[in-house]
Amino acid sequence: MCQGDMQAIAVATDFLGVNYYFPEVVAHAPGAGPMQARVVAPDNVERTAFGWEVAPEGMTTLLQRVERDYCPGAIYITENGSTYDDVPAADGEVQDVQRRDYLIRHLAAAREALAQGVPLKGYFAWSLIDNFEWAEGYTRRFGLTHVDFATQRRTLKQSGKWYRAFLRGDAGPPA
């Protein structure tokens, strides 16, 4: 660290970006790696195709904690999304009801955080299109738009149509 570094970085931030996908509970586990901890995976919970727990209430809890502990002036959900096994029907449509419901529930959780006083200024769904995931390649689909990777044809999924209507104010508030 050089002289003046702390003074240079000790300035107010414009916002804090939070990526939220799923909660994890950890437990002390002597001998288990450098952190002496292990992940405790709950049974009988809803999961995405990736095996991630679907827990919108966890996002509300996290946002409340970030606000309480760090008092940022503004918070944005910079990533939030889910992966499911999207398969186009014979007519080409992708009826990804699970992703649509995931979005609805997480937007409702964001709304609850706002009601609790969290300075949440924006929400970004991950991702607008199916893409190459750094650890999974093309095997996981997060997008609101289906991409045929062989032809690059793009088809707006049911979740994308709902999200578009929501953003336009045509879908009503999340439940």
C-alpha positions in Angstrom: 0.0 0.0 0.0 1.3 3.4 -0.9 1.1 6.6 1.1 -2.3 8.3 0.4 -4.0 5.1 -0.9 -6.5 4.9 2.0 -7.3 8.6 1.7 -7.9 8.2 -2.0 -10.2 5.2 -1.6 -12.1 6.5 1.4 -14.8 8.3 -0.5 -18.5 7.8 -0.7 -19.7 5.4 -3.3 -22.4 6.2 -5.8 -24.2 2.9 -5.1 -23.7 -0.6 -4.0 -24.4 -3.4 -6.4 -25.6 -6.7 -5.0 -25.8 -10.0 -6.9 -28.3 -12.4 -5.4 -29.1 -15.9 -6.6 -29.5 -18.1 -3.5 -28.7 -18.3 0.2 -26.1 -20.5 1.7 -25.9 -21.5 5.3 -22.5 -22.5 6.6 -21.5 -24.4 9.7 -18.2 -24.7 11.6 -16.4 -27.9 10.4 -13.0 -28.4 11.9 -10.6 -29.9 9.3 -12.8 -28.8 6.4 -10.6 -26.6 4.3 -8.9 -23.3 5.1 -12.1 -21.7 6.4 -13.0 -24.6 8.7 -16.6 -24.5 7.4 -19.0 -26.5 5.3 -22.2 -25.6 3.5 -25.4 -26.9 5.1 -27.8 -27.8 2.2 -31.5 -27.9 3.4 -33.7 -30.8 2.2 -37.1 -30.4 0.6 -36.7 -26.9 -0.8 -37.5 -25.7 -4.3 -34.4 -25.6 -6.5 -33.4 -24.4 -10.0 -32.0 -26.8 -12.6 -28.6 -25.7 -11.3 -29.5 -27.1 -7.9 -29.7 -23.6 -6.3 -32.3 -23.0 -3.6 -35.1 -20.7 -4.7 -35.5 -18.3 -1.7 -36.7 -14.8 -2.5 -37.1 -14.0 1.1 -33.3 -14.4 1.4 -32.9 -11.5 -0.9 -35.1 -9.3 1.3 -33.1 -10.4 4.4 -29.8 -9.7 2.7 -30.8 -6.3 1.5 -32.0 -5.4 5.0 -28.7 -6.5 6.5 -26.6 -4.6 3.9 -28.6 -1.5 4.7 -28.4 -1.9 8.4 -24.6 -2.8 8.5 -23.2 -0.6 5.8 -25.8 2.2 5.1 -25.1 2.6 1.4 -26.8 5.6 -0.2 -28.3 3.5 -2.9 -28.5 -0.3 -3.6 -29.0 -2.0 -7.0 -29.7 -5.6 -7.6 -27.1 -6.0 -10.3 -27.8 -9.7 -11.0 -30.7 -12.0 -10.1 -31.8 -14.9 -12.1 -32.4 -18.6 -12.5 -31.5 -21.5 -14.8 -34.0 -24.1 -15.9 -34.0 -26.7 -18.6 -35.7 -24.5 -21.3 -36.9 -26.5 -24.4 -38.7 -24.8 -27.2 -42.0 -26.4 -28.1 -42.9 -27.5 -31.6 -44.2 -24.0 -32.4 -40.8 -22.5 -31.2 -42.2 -21.0 -28.0 -40.5 -21.4 -24.7 -42.9 -21.7 -21.8 -40.5 -21.2 -18.9 -43.1 -20.8 -16.2 -40.6 -21.5 -13.4 -38.4 -18.6 -14.5 -41.3 -16.3 -14.8 -42.5 -17.2 -11.3 -38.9 -16.8 -10.0 -38.9 -13.3 -11.4 -42.3 -12.4 -9.9 -41.4 -13.7 -6.5 -38.0 -12.0 -6.4 -39.4 -8.7 -7.6 -42.0 -9.0 -4.8 -39.1 -9.6 -2.4 -37.4 -6.4 -3.7 -40.7 -4.6 -3.2 -40.8 -5.8 0.4 -37.2 -4.6 1.0 -38.3 -1.2 -0.3 -41.2 -1.2 2.1 -38.8 -2.0 5.0 -36.7 1.1 4.1 -34.0 -0.3 2.0 -32.8 2.3 -0.5 -33.2 -0.1 -3.5 -33.0 1.9 -6.7 -33.0 -0.7 -9.4 -33.2 -4.4 -10.3 -31.4 -6.1 -13.2 -32.5 -9.6 -14.3 -29.7 -12.0 -15.3 -29.6 -12.5 -18.2 -31.5 -11.0 -21.1 -30.2 -13.8 -23.4 -28.9 -17.3 -23.0 -25.2 -17.1 -23.1 -21.9 -18.8 -22.5 -21.4 -19.3 -18.7 -17.8 -19.3 -17.6 -18.0 -22.5 -15.6 -20.8 -24.3 -17.5 -20.4 -23.4 -21.1 -23.7 -23.5 -23.0 -25.3 -26.1 -20.7 -27.1 -23.6 -18.4 -29.8 -21.2 -19.7 -30.4 -18.0 -17.6 -31.8 -15.9 -20.4 -35.2 -14.3 -20.8 -34.5 -14.9 -24.5 -33.8 -18.4 -25.8 -30.8 -18.6 -28.1 -30.4 -21.5 -30.6 -26.7 -21.7 -30.4 -26.4 -23.5 -33.7 -28.3 -20.8 -35.7 -28.2 -17.9 -33.3 -32.0 -17.5 -33.7 -33.4 -15.7 -30.7 -36.9 -16.3 -29.2 -38.4 -14.3 -26.4 -39.4 -16.7 -23.7 -42.6 -16.5 -21.7 -40.5 -15.0 -18.8 -39.2 -12.3 -21.2 -42.7 -11.5 -22.4 -43.9 -11.2 -18.8 -40.9 -9.0 -17.8 -41.4 -6.7 -20.8 -45.0 -6.3 -19.8 -44.1 -5.7 -16.2 -41.5 -3.0 -17.2 -44.1 -1.3 -19.4 -46.6 -1.4 -16.5 -48.9 -3.9 -18.3 -48.4 -6.9 -16.0 -49.3 -5.4 -12.7 -47.1 -5.4 -9.6 -45.5 -8.6 -8.5 -47.7 -10.6 -6.1 
